[in-house]
Amino acid sequence: MLSQWAWKLLQLSRQLWMRTVLFAVLAVATALIAIAFKGWIPSELSGAIGAPAVDRILSILASSMLAVTTFSLSVMVAAYSAATSNITPRATRLLMQDSTTQNALATFVGSFVYSLVGIIALHTGVYGDQGRVILFVVTIAVVVLIVGTILLWINHLSSLGRVGETTDRVEQAAEAAVKRRVAHPWLDGRKLASIDDIPEQAVAIYSERIGYVQHIDIKAINRWAEENDAKVYIASLPGAFVHPGRALAYCLNHSEETLEQATAVIDRTYTIHDERSFDQDPRFGVLVLAEIASRALSPAVNDPGTAIDVIGRGVRVISGWHITPNDEEPALEDIPCPHVWVQRIELGELFNDFFAPISRDGASLIEVHIRLQKGLAALACKGGEFAEQARAHSQRALALAKHELPLADDIATLEALVLK
């Protein structure tokens, strides 16, 4: 699992401003390279390849890139607003991390900065005739990059902010989180079956912060526990809403001095913010998919087709969860963080997060409930706990539908599909 610093760097790399700044710095460096290498260019080349025209080209780039950037920003904001109102605000964050959008805007801003720096340097006379040759060649390369980026950006605009494309992004984020948790069910720590298994002698560690747990640096906690011969039991997993009354973790085998250290270390290794994150929280991705379906089923939107599509996506995501209650933890020497005990996510939590809202909000629509029953039947084919959870939610969905569906034929149709 990622350390806290690595995770923060990952989040930073997803920010639009960071990519834009990097492109702008690269543009400035590229424009100034011509000054450093102008001595390598023979003077007779300055008039042979049209280098004097570079001033005019840079002026065109500077004016056009400013307009393109402004237009692109307005389109991006409109797409975010559409996703917020028509899909769910929780999905907007994934749109904001879209690499194609960020690369396009960063390229446009970087090209604008490059043009300004080139024009300023040209008018100060620092390039000379030889420097103009290098600037001309680099400018042609920048023009080719801009043309390619604009073509990709135009193609990308056809899907940006659309319901299907945004839902696909949420599904991919949820599926990736599920795969990570399946590969690391106890976040590289030791297996903790339940909170009741925490020894009574362990002391609870609290934080004064209020918000959702986005990330836990298990490796840092393990290093401290190993150095102080202590045991740490994680009580609040990523996605949990914590406050001064809810324990982050429990510490065992400690003195008064190490307990103060444990409080400081554990509080520091927890990343807590006002929103949940997709990375270490598979339940959040599943919950956002259910929100999209619930929004589609609302009277204001009235789009059962989207809800039916989301049910299929949710079935795909949940089917990737193949941890069973009997799964044994690896041998002690194979556990990266043996001084930390962590609970795993229960399959029933994923079922509740996804199917409960959809069966409630789509109770009056027979087509939604037919797809819901078929999705549950597909998951039941995996057997074991999947079959138990699918059966329970199938019966619950039927009970909700009976309260809303007016026709006996529709109810009979569902009764024929319900899992026994």
Summary of the structure (lengths in Angstrom):
residues: 420
radius of gyration: 28.1
end to end distance: 40.4
largest distance: 90.9
contacts: 1377
relative contact order: 0.10
helix: 68%
strand: 7%
